Amino acid sequence: MPTGTILIADDDAAIRTVLSQALGRVGYDVRTTSNAATLWRWAAQGEGDLIFTDVVMPDENGFDLILRIKKVRPDIPIIVISAQNTLMTAITAAERGAYEYLPKPFDLNEVVMVAERALSTPSASAVPASKPETDDKIPLIGRSPAMQEIYRVLARLMQTDLSVMVSGESGTGKELVAKALHDYGKRKHGPFVAINMAAIPRELIESELFGHEKGSFTGASQRSTGRFQQAEGGTLFLDEIGDMPMEAQTRLLRVLQEGEYTTVGGRTPIRTDVRIIAATNRDLRQLINQGLFREDLFYRLNVVPIRLPPLRERAEDIPDLVRHFLTRAEEEGLPSKSVDADGMDFLRHYRWPGNVRELENLVRRLAALYTEDVIGASVLRMELTEPDFGPAPTAEAMDEGLSEIVERALSREFATYGDQLPPEGLYERVMKEVEKPLFAISLAATRGNQIKAAQLLGINRNTLRKKIRELDVQVVRMPR
């Protein structure tokens, strides 16, 4: 049976009661208080083996109290519990030396497991020397369970140089995660450099990353520095890493293994001190199976994976996000707006194919174009009407439709050449028959947005543009 004394400080009597009952039930001796002064007296007298403390208490901020306790009892584990469920809460808890951060409302089974782990794990004796630098501009918004878990992971990573792989659909905020890791981590005084692999011609990616020497290729009229040199001492964010060509992948792997690189056309190795954060909206394991991404590079980058949920999976965060974006729009000089209850309900049930980025763009559009001070569901319904493609087809229906296209193409080929076999290249000609409606439908579904269509199809945007030209696909924007 677990043993030890746990001290709990929270001004909410209900929280004290449920924590005391849950921890006492498994065998711990539990003492509770509603204020920071009593907790400080107990801790200073050497009482307790583990502390649970709220952040907001009537007589002192819990974070300030942690600093005082850690100075006299550096080894006692402290667990922060808070209803201020933001990224900054998690970061500040970690920087003040807290063992763990648990957002309210919490799962009591998790509380018990965290307590057991804290009491059985030797505590680090390091004490934060000063108040951490924080920013009032919270980089990530959301109180949903999915976002709370991301906050906790980010807080643990802030003082490390571990490589991080951020995955998620386009518009979920992958660069915001990378920027938060940089801005609140130990490299915050160094540069943050971002590069999007999908936005750069493949033949220029190596030069962009590593720089090139004069005359190393046609058009290289002078020596140029790359993103690695620009990010020295800081963080390099590699967005859409799945679009990196194999040659550049090999070079990047060497950097991660050896800590050095050479410029394009150069021979002298250059040492580098850069933290790598990569991001993708593609399934890299599938690309590995297709021979398009190096497996050894994947494991070097995927030391800590973070998956950002699409907005439709955290709809409870939408009101907070809307208020945040409306406030930002007002700060930028746009008129003050609000969204009524029916409007919020509509937003929570919308599918959000463009995720948080689509929501942000919508809010800015509402603030700029509409005269109403309060936006209702009728306005939002006009702005967010999606094309109705009817119910999703069954697998059998899709097989039948595809078979019909192929049979029609083959019949036309054989009818054209009569008793003779069609000439070579039949595969390519039939595939075009299949590809053309696929690309047309994908473009229609994304209202002609080629970036989203490429993401939907899982191909590079340059490939999509090439196919549109080759197949003569008509790009038609769907009406709102």
C-alpha positions as CSV (number, residue, x, y, z in Angstrom):
1,M,0.0,0.0,0.0
2,P,1.3,3.5,-0.9
3,T,2.7,5.5,2.0
4,G,3.6,9.2,2.5
5,T,2.0,12.5,3.4
6,I,0.5,14.7,0.7
7,L,-0.2,18.4,1.2
8,I,-2.9,20.0,-0.8
9,A,-3.6,23.7,-1.2
10,D,-6.6,24.9,-3.1
11,D,-9.2,27.6,-2.3
12,D,-12.0,25.4,-3.8
13,A,-13.4,23.2,-1.1
14,A,-14.8,20.7,-3.6
15,I,-11.4,20.2,-5.2
16,R,-9.8,19.7,-1.8
17,T,-12.5,17.1,-0.9
18,V,-12.2,15.0,-4.1
19,L,-8.4,15.0,-4.0
20,S,-8.3,14.1,-0.3
21,Q,-10.8,11.2,-0.8
22,A,-9.1,9.9,-3.9
23,L,-5.6,9.9,-2.4
24,G,-6.6,8.9,1.0
25,R,-8.5,5.9,-0.4
26,V,-5.3,4.4,-1.7
27,G,-3.4,4.8,1.6
28,Y,-1.8,8.3,1.7
29,D,-2.0,10.6,4.7
30,V,-3.6,13.8,3.2
31,R,-3.6,17.3,4.7
32,T,-5.5,20.1,3.0
33,T,-5.6,23.9,3.3
34,S,-7.3,26.8,1.4
35,N,-4.4,29.2,1.5
36,A,-0.8,29.6,0.5
37,A,0.4,30.7,4.0
38,T,-0.5,27.4,5.7
39,L,1.1,25.4,2.9
40,W,4.3,27.4,3.2
41,R,4.4,26.9,7.0
42,W,3.9,23.1,6.6
43,A,6.6,22.9,3.8
44,A,9.1,25.1,5.7
45,Q,8.7,22.9,8.8
46,G,9.7,19.9,6.7
47,E,6.2,18.3,6.6
48,G,4.9,16.4,3.6
49,D,6.4,14.2,1.0
50,L,4.4,15.6,-2.0
51,I,2.6,18.9,-2.7
52,F,-0.5,19.6,-4.8
53,T,-1.0,23.4,-5.2
54,D,-3.4,25.6,-7.2
55,V,-2.0,28.6,-9.0
56,V,-4.6,31.2,-8.0
57,M,-5.1,31.4,-4.2
58,P,-6.4,34.3,-2.1
59,D,-3.2,35.2,-0.4
60,E,-0.4,34.3,-2.9
61,N,0.2,33.1,-6.5
62,G,1.0,29.4,-6.5
63,F,3.9,29.9,-8.9
64,D,5.6,32.4,-6.5
65,L,5.1,30.0,-3.7
66,I,6.8,27.1,-5.6
67,L,9.9,29.3,-5.9
68,R,10.0,29.8,-2.1
69,I,9.4,26.2,-1.3
70,K,12.0,25.0,-3.8
71,K,14.6,27.2,-2.1
72,V,14.2,25.4,1.3
73,R,13.1,22.0,0.0
74,P,14.5,21.5,-3.4
75,D,13.8,17.7,-3.5
76,I,10.1,17.8,-2.7
77,P,7.9,17.1,-5.8
78,I,5.2,19.7,-6.5
79,I,2.2,19.1,-8.7
80,V,0.5,22.2,-10.1
81,I,-3.3,22.0,-10.6
82,S,-5.0,24.9,-12.4
83,A,-8.1,26.0,-14.2
84,Q,-6.0,28.4,-16.2
85,N,-5.5,25.8,-18.8
86,T,-3.1,27.6,-21.2
87,L,0.3,26.8,-22.7
88,M,1.8,29.4,-20.5
89,T,0.5,27.7,-17.4
90,A,2.2,24.5,-18.4
91,I,5.5,26.3,-19.4
92,T,5.6,28.4,-16.2
93,A,4.9,25.3,-14.0
94,A,7.9,23.5,-15.6
95,E,10.2,26.5,-15.4
96,R,9.4,27.0,-11.7
97,G,10.4,23.4,-11.0
98,A,7.0,21.6,-10.7
99,Y,7.1,17.9,-11.1
100,E,3.8,17.9,-13.2
101,Y,1.0,20.1,-14.3
102,L,-2.6,18.8,-14.2
103,P,-5.3,21.0,-15.8
104,K,-8.8,21.1,-14.2
105,P,-11.0,19.2,-14.4
106,F,-8.7,16.3,-14.0
107,D,-9.1,12.5,-14.0
108,L,-8.8,11.1,-10.5
109,N,-7.1,7.9,-11.7
110,E,-4.5,10.0,-13.3
111,V,-4.0,12.1,-10.1
112,V,-3.3,8.9,-8.2
113,M,-0.9,7.6,-10.8
114,V,1.0,10.9,-11.0
115,A,1.2,10.9,-7.2
116,E,2.6,7.4,-7.1
117,R,5.1,8.2,-9.8
118,A,6.2,11.5,-8.1
119,L,6.8,9.7,-4.7
120,S,8.7,6.9,-6.3
121,T,11.0,9.0,-8.5
122,P,14.1,10.7,-7.2
123,S,13.5,14.5,-7.5
124,A,16.0,16.8,-9.2
125,S,17.5,19.3,-6.8
126,A,17.9,22.1,-9.4
127,V,16.1,25.3,-8.3
128,P,15.0,27.9,-10.8
129,A,17.2,30.9,-10.3
130,S,14.7,33.6,-11.3
131,K,11.3,34.3,-12.5
132,P,10.9,32.9,-16.1
133,E,10.5,35.2,-19.0
134,T,7.0,35.0,-20.3
135,D,4.9,36.8,-22.9
136,D,1.3,37.9,-22.6
137,K,0.7,36.8,-26.2
138,I,-0.3,33.1,-25.8
139,P,1.0,31.3,-28.9
140,L,-1.5,28.4,-28.8
141,I,-5.2,28.6,-27.8
142,G,-7.5,25.9,-26.5
143,R,-8.7,24.2,-23.3
144,S,-9.7,20.9,-24.8
145,P,-8.1,17.7,-23.4
146,A,-6.2,17.2,-26.7
147,M,-4.6,20.6,-26.4
148,Q,-3.8,20.2,-22.7
149,E,-1.8,17.1,-23.4
150,I,0.1,19.0,-26.1
151,Y,0.8,21.8,-23.6
152,R,2.2,19.3,-21.1
153,V,4.5,17.7,-23.7
154,L,5.7,21.1,-24.9
155,A,6.5,22.2,-21.4
156,R,8.7,19.2,-20.9
157,L,10.5,19.8,-24.1
158,M,11.3,23.5,-23.6
159,Q,14.7,23.0,-22.0
160,T,15.9,20.2,-24.3
161,D,17.4,20.1,-27.8
162,L,15.5,17.0,-28.8
163,S,14.4,16.8,-32.4
164,V,10.6,17.1,-32.7
165,M,8.3,15.9,-35.5
166,V,5.0,17.9,-35.6
167,S,2.2,16.2,-37.7
168,G,-1.2,17.4,-38.5
169,E,-3.5,18.7,-41.3
170,S,-2.8,21.9,-43.0
171,G,-3.9,24.9,-40.9
172,T,-3.7,23.2,-37.5
173,G,-0.8,25.4,-36.3
174,K,2.3,23.3,-36.8
175,E,4.6,26.4,-37.1
176,L,3.1,27.9,-33.9
177,V,4.2,24.8,-32.0
178,A,7.7,25.1,-33.5
179,K,7.8,28.8,-32.6
180,A,6.6,28.2,-29.1
181,L,9.3,25.5,-28.5
182,H,11.9,28.1,-29.7
183,D,10.5,31.3,-28.0
184,Y,10.2,29.6,-24.6
185,G,13.1,27.2,-24.8
186,K,16.8,27.6,-24.1
187,R,17.5,28.8,-27.6
188,K,15.1,31.7,-27.4
189,H,17.9,34.2,-27.8
190,G,19.0,32.6,-31.1
191,P,17.4,32.9,-34.5
192,F,14.2,31.0,-35.6
193,V,14.4,30.2,-39.3
194,A,11.6,28.4,-41.2
195,I,11.7,26.8,-44.6
196,N,8.8,25.2,-46.4
197,M,9.9,22.3,-48.6
198,A,6.8,22.4,-50.7
199,A,7.3,26.1,-51.7
200,I,10.8,25.7,-53.1
201,P,11.8,24.0,-56.4
202,R,13.2,20.6,-55.6
203,E,16.5,21.4,-57.4
204,L,17.1,24.4,-55.2
205,I,16.4,22.9,-51.8
206,E,19.9,21.7,-51.0
207,S,21.3,25.2,-51.8
208,E,18.6,26.8,-49.7
209,L,19.4,24.6,-46.7
210,F,23.2,24.4,-46.9
211,G,24.2,27.3,-49.1
212,H,26.4,27.1,-52.2
213,E,29.7,28.2,-53.5
214,K,30.2,30.6,-56.4
215,G,30.1,28.7,-59.7
216,S,28.7,25.5,-58.1
217,F,25.8,25.4,-60.6
218,T,24.4,27.5,-63.4
219,G,23.3,30.9,-62.0
220,A,25.5,30.6,-58.8
221,S,27.3,33.9,-59.5
222,Q,28.3,34.4,-55.9
223,R,28.6,32.4,-52.6
224,S,25.4,32.2,-50.7
225,T,24.6,31.2,-47.1
226,G,22.0,28.6,-46.4
227,R,19.3,28.3,-43.7
228,F,21.5,26.2,-41.4
229,Q,24.0,29.0,-41.2
230,Q,21.2,31.5,-40.7
231,A,19.8,29.4,-37.8
232,E,23.1,28.9,-36.1
233,G,22.6,28.8,-32.3
234,G,18.8,28.7,-32.7
235,T,16.1,26.6,-34.3
236,L,15.5,25.5,-37.9
237,F,11.9,24.6,-38.7
238,L,11.6,22.3,-41.7
239,D,8.0,22.5,-42.8
240,E,6.4,19.9,-45.1
241,I,9.5,17.6,-44.7
242,G,7.7,14.9,-46.7
243,D,8.4,17.0,-49.9
244,M,12.2,17.0,-49.4
245,P,14.0,15.2,-52.2
246,M,16.1,12.2,-51.5
247,E,19.4,13.9,-52.1
248,A,18.7,16.6,-49.6
249,Q,17.5,13.9,-47.1
250,T,20.9,12.3,-47.3
251,R,22.6,15.6,-46.6
252,L,20.2,16.3,-43.7
253,L,20.8,12.9,-42.2
254,R,24.6,13.6,-42.1
255,V,23.9,16.8,-40.2
256,L,21.9,15.0,-37.6
257,Q,24.4,12.2,-37.3
258,E,27.7,14.2,-37.4
259,G,26.7,17.7,-36.6
260,E,28.3,19.1,-39.7
261,Y,27.5,19.8,-43.4
262,T,29.1,21.1,-46.6
263,T,27.8,23.7,-48.9
264,V,26.8,22.8,-52.4
265,G,30.0,22.8,-54.4
266,G,32.1,23.1,-51.1
267,R,34.5,20.6,-49.6
268,T,35.2,21.9,-46.1
269,P,32.9,20.6,-43.4
270,I,31.1,23.2,-41.4
271,R,30.1,22.5,-37.8
272,T,26.6,23.5,-36.8
273,D,24.6,24.0,-33.6
274,V,21.0,24.0,-34.6
275,R,17.8,22.5,-33.1
276,I,15.7,20.8,-35.8
277,I,11.9,20.8,-35.6
278,A,10.2,19.2,-38.6
279,A,6.5,19.2,-39.6
280,T,4.4,17.3,-42.1
281,N,0.8,16.9,-43.1
282,R,1.6,13.6,-44.9
283,D,2.0,10.0,-43.7
284,L,5.8,9.6,-43.7
285,R,5.6,5.9,-43.0
286,Q,3.6,5.5,-46.2
287,L,6.3,7.6,-48.0
288,I,8.9,5.3,-46.5
289,N,7.1,2.2,-47.9
290,Q,7.0,3.9,-51.3
291,G,10.8,4.6,-51.2
292,L,10.2,8.4,-51.1
293,F,11.5,9.1,-47.6
294,R,14.5,7.6,-45.8
295,E,13.6,5.5,-42.8
296,D,16.8,6.3,-40.9
297,L,16.1,10.0,-41.3
298,F,12.5,9.5,-40.1
299,Y,13.7,8.0,-36.8
300,R,16.3,10.8,-36.4
301,L,13.6,13.5,-36.8
302,N,10.8,11.6,-35.0
303,V,12.5,11.6,-31.5
304,V,9.5,13.3,-30.0
305,P,6.3,13.1,-32.2
306,I,3.5,15.6,-31.6
307,R,0.2,15.3,-33.4
308,L,-1.9,18.4,-33.7
309,P,-5.6,17.5,-33.8
310,P,-7.8,19.0,-36.6
311,L,-10.2,21.7,-35.4
312,R,-13.2,19.4,-35.9
313,E,-11.7,17.1,-33.1
314,R,-11.5,20.0,-30.6
315,A,-14.7,22.0,-31.4
316,E,-14.9,23.0,-27.7
317,D,-11.9,25.3,-28.4
318,I,-13.7,27.3,-31.1
319,P,-15.3,30.0,-28.8
320,D,-11.9,30.8,-27.3
321,L,-10.3,30.9,-30.7
322,V,-13.0,33.2,-32.1
323,R,-12.6,35.6,-29.2
324,H,-8.8,35.6,-29.6
325,F,-9.0,36.3,-33.3
326,L,-11.6,39.0,-32.8
327,T,-9.4,40.7,-30.2
328,R,-6.4,40.5,-32.5
329,A,-8.4,42.0,-35.4
330,E,-9.6,44.9,-33.2
331,E,-5.9,45.5,-32.2
332,E,-5.1,45.8,-35.9
333,G,-7.7,48.5,-36.4
334,L,-10.7,46.5,-37.6
335,P,-14.1,47.1,-36.0
336,S,-15.0,45.4,-32.8
337,K,-17.3,42.4,-33.3
338,S,-18.8,39.5,-31.4
339,V,-20.5,36.2,-32.3
340,D,-23.8,35.3,-30.6
341,A,-24.7,31.9,-29.1
342,D,-26.4,30.6,-32.3
343,G,-23.4,31.6,-34.3
344,M,-21.0,29.9,-32.0
345,D,-23.1,26.8,-32.1
346,F,-23.0,26.8,-35.9
347,L,-19.2,27.2,-35.8
348,R,-18.8,24.3,-33.5
349,H,-20.7,22.0,-35.9
350,Y,-18.9,23.2,-39.1
351,R,-16.4,20.7,-40.6
352,W,-13.4,23.1,-40.8
353,P,-11.5,21.6,-43.7
354,G,-9.0,24.5,-43.4
355,N,-8.7,24.1,-39.6
356,V,-7.6,27.0,-37.4
357,R,-6.2,29.0,-40.3
358,E,-9.7,28.9,-42.0
359,L,-11.3,30.0,-38.8
360,E,-8.8,32.9,-38.4
361,N,-9.4,34.0,-42.0
362,L,-13.2,33.9,-41.5
363,V,-13.0,36.0,-38.4
364,R,-10.9,38.7,-40.1
365,R,-13.3,38.7,-43.0
366,L,-16.3,39.1,-40.7
367,A,-14.6,42.0,-38.9
368,A,-13.7,43.7,-42.1
369,L,-16.8,43.3,-44.3
370,Y,-19.8,43.2,-42.1
371,T,-21.6,46.1,-40.5
372,E,-23.3,44.1,-37.7
373,D,-21.7,44.4,-34.3
374,V,-23.0,40.9,-33.4
375,I,-22.6,38.2,-36.0
376,G,-25.3,35.5,-36.1
377,A,-25.7,32.1,-37.6
378,S,-27.3,33.4,-40.8
379,V,-24.2,35.4,-41.7
380,L,-22.0,32.5,-40.9
381,R,-24.1,30.1,-42.9
382,M,-23.7,32.3,-46.0
383,E,-19.9,32.4,-45.5
384,L,-19.4,28.7,-44.8
385,T,-21.8,27.0,-47.1
386,E,-20.0,23.9,-48.6
387,P,-20.7,22.1,-51.9
388,D,-23.1,19.2,-51.3
389,F,-21.7,16.1,-52.9
390,G,-24.3,13.9,-51.3
391,P,-23.6,10.7,-49.3
392,A,-20.2,9.2,-49.6
393,P,-20.2,6.4,-52.2
394,T,-19.7,2.8,-51.1
395,A,-16.6,0.8,-52.0
396,E,-18.7,-1.2,-54.4
397,A,-20.0,1.9,-56.1
398,M,-16.6,3.3,-56.5
399,D,-15.3,0.0,-58.0
400,E,-18.2,0.0,-60.5
401,G,-17.6,3.7,-61.5
402,L,-13.9,3.1,-61.9
403,S,-14.4,0.0,-63.9
404,E,-16.8,1.8,-66.2
405,I,-14.2,4.6,-66.9
406,V,-11.5,2.0,-67.6
407,E,-13.8,-0.1,-69.8
408,R,-14.9,2.9,-71.8
409,A,-11.3,4.0,-72.4
410,L,-10.3,0.5,-73.5
411,S,-13.3,0.1,-75.8
412,R,-12.5,3.4,-77.5
413,E,-8.8,2.3,-77.9
414,F,-9.7,-1.1,-79.5
415,A,-12.5,0.4,-81.6
416,T,-10.1,2.9,-83.0
417,Y,-7.6,0.4,-84.2
418,G,-10.0,-2.4,-85.2
419,D,-8.3,-5.8,-85.6
420,Q,-4.9,-4.4,-84.7
421,L,-3.6,-4.0,-81.1
422,P,-3.4,-0.4,-80.0
423,P,0.1,1.1,-80.1
424,E,2.4,1.1,-77.0
425,G,1.5,3.4,-74.2
426,L,-1.9,2.0,-73.5
427,Y,-1.3,2.2,-69.8
428,E,-0.5,5.9,-69.8
429,R,-3.5,6.7,-72.0
430,V,-6.0,4.8,-69.8
431,M,-4.5,6.3,-66.6
432,K,-5.2,9.8,-68.0
433,E,-8.8,8.8,-68.4
434,V,-8.9,8.0,-64.7
435,E,-6.7,10.9,-63.5
436,K,-8.6,13.7,-65.2
437,P,-12.0,13.3,-63.3
438,L,-10.0,12.6,-60.1
439,F,-8.2,15.9,-60.4
440,A,-11.3,17.8,-61.5
441,I,-13.4,16.5,-58.6
442,S,-10.6,17.2,-56.1
443,L,-10.3,20.8,-57.3
444,A,-14.0,21.2,-57.2
445,A,-14.1,19.9,-53.6
446,T,-11.5,22.5,-52.6
447,R,-13.2,25.3,-54.5
448,G,-10.3,25.5,-56.9
449,N,-7.7,25.9,-54.2
450,Q,-4.7,24.1,-55.6
451,I,-2.8,23.9,-52.3
452,K,-5.7,22.1,-50.6
453,A,-6.3,19.9,-53.6
454,A,-2.6,18.8,-53.6
455,Q,-2.9,18.0,-49.9
456,L,-6.1,16.1,-50.5
457,L,-4.5,14.0,-53.2
458,G,-1.3,13.6,-51.3
459,I,1.0,15.0,-54.0
460,N,3.3,18.0,-54.4
461,R,1.7,21.2,-55.7
462,N,4.2,21.3,-58.6
463,T,2.9,17.8,-59.6
464,L,-0.7,19.0,-59.4
465,R,0.1,22.0,-61.6
466,K,1.8,19.8,-64.1
467,K,-1.1,17.4,-64.3
468,I,-3.6,20.2,-64.7
469,R,-1.7,21.4,-67.8
470,E,-1.1,17.9,-69.2
471,L,-4.7,16.7,-68.7
472,D,-6.3,20.1,-69.6
473,V,-8.3,20.1,-66.3
474,Q,-10.6,23.0,-66.0
475,V,-10.1,24.7,-62.6
476,V,-13.5,26.0,-61.6
477,R,-14.1,27.7,-58.2
478,M,-17.2,26.4,-56.6
479,P,-19.7,29.1,-55.6
480,R,-20.1,29.9,-51.8
